[in-house]
């Protein structure tokens, strides 16, 4: 945690998680089971909300109305109306609202996006993150499925990247899904796939699945193709068997592979592929610390977060449209 923040309280409806966290921190912080009580008694300057998506909107609005800035885990909400309500509250009350798109602070993903923007238009973007989960991880995923699908919960990260790569607005979405377990409700799906089309002609697909049945083969695909070539994340160790449940593997890059499509007069490629090694490869905890620094800077320097908020709306709109497309069996126009 950044030294600039001082914790004044830990809140969780269940005692186990907050007690365990407090022990890790040295058992020195006040614990609360009631969120409103915690806000009233601690009067925080900032609140970090890392709960299930269906509580995000109400918790974020309550924090901002209590005078606090908010760091909010993605997605902003589980529906667009609440997402806009949260953002409008931040704008109305002049609070800093930073959403936890962890890839925004990852140096390799920043470079990946930068290189993708040199490939011309349209872009073809291929990304996935399937997770073979069991034990406690599968229990967590089943809890998440009660309110959100993998394509929504995980997808907002990667379609957000697609929006930044294209700099274009999404115009239509198709989605498919499947229920692969009798352990989840009949109306829940633990696998999904979306296709999104952008106004500039770019297209992207994203795939996500959770559960003990998921394949470890090709669970980690991060690839962008344009008229001038392609760039891919090459993460051999992250993509190895048995790694999809490891949260650190979800953001690993190791190196980027840049391919140039230009050719010589005889039709052969005129440039060799470039392997761009990644020197700054932060783990998940370090990425979280960097997110805190972004949050702190936004507060201290009164940063304009309008573009960040619009990105959050666009990415959520895409994944929710994919869920709607699957359930209604039609293309959703945005």
N, C-alpha and C positions, 0 to 999 in steps of 0.2 A: 504494500500500500504506500502511496505517496505520503511523505512526511508532512505535506501541507494540510492534510486532512487529520482531524482528531475525531475518533468515533465517540459518540455520546450515547448510543444505544443500539441493541440488536433486537429485531422484531421477527417473530415467526409464530404462526398459529400453533404449531406443534413444538414441544420443548426440546426434542432430541437434536434437531438441526442447530438451533441457536446455542444450546449447551455445548455441543461438540465444537462449534465455531469459537465460542468464548474460551474454551479450554485451549484451543490452538493459539488464541490471542493472549493467553495468560490469565484468563478468568477475571478480567478487570473492568468489564463493561456491564451497564445495566441491561437487563433482559425484559422484554415485553411480549405479551401474547396478543395484545390489542393495539392495532396500528394507530387509531385515533388517539388513544391514551398516550402512546409514545410520542406522537407529534406535539400534543399539548404539554407534556411534561418536559421534554428535552429541548423544544423550540429550535430545531436544527436549521443550519444555514443551507445544508444540502442533504438530499436523500438519494440513496441508491436502491432501486427497485429491481429485484431479481426473482420475481414470483412467476406463477403460471400466467399465461397471456390474458386470460379472462379477467384478471384483477388489475392489469396494468393501468387502464384508463382511470378508474376510480381512485386508485392509490396515487397516481401521478397528479391528478387534479387536486386531491386533498393536500398533497405536499406543497404544491405551488400556492394554493389558497392560504396555507399556513405560513407562507413567506419563504419557502425553500426553493432552491434550484434543484433540478432533478436529472440524475443519470438513470436512464430507463433501458432495461434489456429489450432487445428486439423480440417480436414485433411490438410496435407502439400499442396495438390493441388487437382484438380478434375480429374487428369489423371496421370498415372505413369511417362510419359515422363517429365512433368513439375515437378513432385515430385523429380525425379532424378536430374533435372536441378538445383533446389533449393539446394539440398544437395551437389552437385558437386561445386556449387558456394561457399557454406560455407567452403568446404574443400580447394578449390583453394585459397580463400582469407583469410583463417585462421580466420573465424568468428565463434562465438558461435551461434548455431541455436538450440533452445530448443522448442519442439513441445508440445502443451498443452494437454497432456494426464493426466488429473487431477487425475485419479485413481493411478498413480505412486506415488503420495505423500500422499495418504490416508492410515493411519496406519492400518485400518481394512482390506482394500483390499490388503495391503502388507502381512498381516497375512493370509488372505484367500488364496493368491497365495502360500505362504509358506506351509500351511497345505495341499493344493492340491498336492504339490510335494512330499508328504509323502505317497500318496495313491497307489503307484505303477503305472504300465503302462499296457495297454493303459488307458487313461482318457476319460470319457464321460462328456462333459461340456455343460450345458444348461443355457442359459441366454436370457433375453429379457428386453426391455424398451419401452412399448407402452405409448403414451401420448394422453389423451383426451383433445384436445385443442379447445378453442373458443375465440371469441373476438380478441383482439390484438395478442394473442398467435397463433391463427389459421392463421391470416394474415401473421405473421412471417413465419410460416411453409409453407404457399403457396408461399411466396417469395423464400424460400429455395428450394422448389420443382422445381423452374425454372432451377436450375442447378444441383441439387443432390437429391437423394432419401433418405428416413429415414435409409435404410439399409447401405448406404454409410456414411452419416453424423454421425449417432449415432454408427453404427457398428464398426467403427475403434477403438473405446474405448475398446469394449469387445472382439473382436478378437485379439487385442493387448494383453489383459490379457491371452487369450487362448495360444498365442504363448509363453508367458513367463511361463505359467504353464507347458507346455509340453517341452519347450526347444528344440522343433523339428520344421522342416520346413513344411509349408503347401504344399500339393501335388495336391489336387483337390477340386473343389467347385461346389455345386449345389445351384441354387437360384430360388425362385418363388416370384411373386408379384401381386398386385391387385390395380386397380383404383377404389376408393370407394366414389368418389365425382364428380359431374358435374361442380364443381367450379374450377377444375384444368384441365390443357390441356389434350388432348386425349392421348398423349404419356407419360404422367406422372403417377407414381404410388405412393400412400401414405401409402402403406403397403408392407412389404417385409419379407422374411424368407430365411436364408441361412444355408447350411450344409457344413462344411469343414472337410476334412480328412488330417491328418498329417502323416509324414513319419514313425513315431513310432507306427502307428495304432490308435492313439487317434482320436476322432471325437468331433465336437462341433456344436451346432446349436445356432442361434441368430435370434430373431424376433423383428421388430420395426414397429410401425405405428403411424401416426399423424392424428388428425382431430376430429371434434365433434362427429363422429360416433364410435370412439374407445371405447372398453370395459375397465372398471376399474377393472374387475376381473382378478386376476393373471397377472397384468401388470409388476410385479416386481419378476422375477425368477432368482436366482443366485445360481447354484447348480453344484457340481462337484462330479463325481463318479469314483472310481478306484477299482482294485481288493481287496484292503485292507479296503475299506469303502467309506464314502462320507463326504463332508463338504458343508454346505449351509449357505448363509446369511439369517438370520431371521430378517426381518424388518417389524414388525407388524404395527407400526404407518405409516411408509412410504407406505406400501401396502394397507392401508385403503382406502375406497372409497373417491374420490375427491382429491387425492394427486398426481396423475400422471402428472399434469401440474405444480407442484411445483418443481422448479429446485433443491431445497435443498433435496427433497426426492430421487433424482436420484442417490445420492452417500451415502445415509444413510445405516447403517448396524445394529446398536443396539446390535446385538450379532451374534456369529457364532455357528452353531451346528455341532459337529464332531461325526460321527458314525463309530464305529469299526466293521469290518466284522468278526473278529476272534471269534471262538466258542470253547466251552468246549467239553469234550468227549461225553456228552449226546446231543450235537448238539445245545445247547442254547448259546446265546452270553455270552462271558466271561468278557466283559467290558460294563459299562453303557455309554450311549451317554454323551458327554461333551458339556455343554453350556459355551461358552467362551464370557463373557461380554466385551463390548468395553468401555473402560474408556475415550479414546481420540477420540471424535466424532466431528471433526471440521465441521462447516457449510461451505457453498459454498464460502463465502468471505474469510474465513480463509484458505481454500484449495488453493484459488487463491494466497493468500499471500505466502503460502508455495511454490507454483510454482515459484513465483518471487525469493524466496530464492535459489531455485535450479538454476535458471538462473544466479543469482548474483554469486553463488559459481563457476559455470562453467566458468564464465568470469574471476573472480579473481584468481582461482586456475588453469586455463588453462586445464580444464577437457577434456579428450578424449570422444567425444560423438558419436563415430562410431557405437556402439551397439544400442544406442538410435535412430540413423538415420536408421539403418537397420530394426529395429522394426517398424518404421514409414512406410518404404517401404513395408514390409511384410503385415502389417495390411491393408494398402490401396489396395495392390494387391488383397487380399482376397475379400474385399467388392466390388471392381470394377468387379472382376470375377463373383461374385454373381449376380450383375446387368446384366452382359453379359450373364450369364447362363439363367436367366429369359427371356431375350429378344430373345435369339437364341434357347431356348428350348433344351439345351444340357449341359452335364457336361463339365466344363472348367478345363483343366489340367494346373498346374502351373510349 
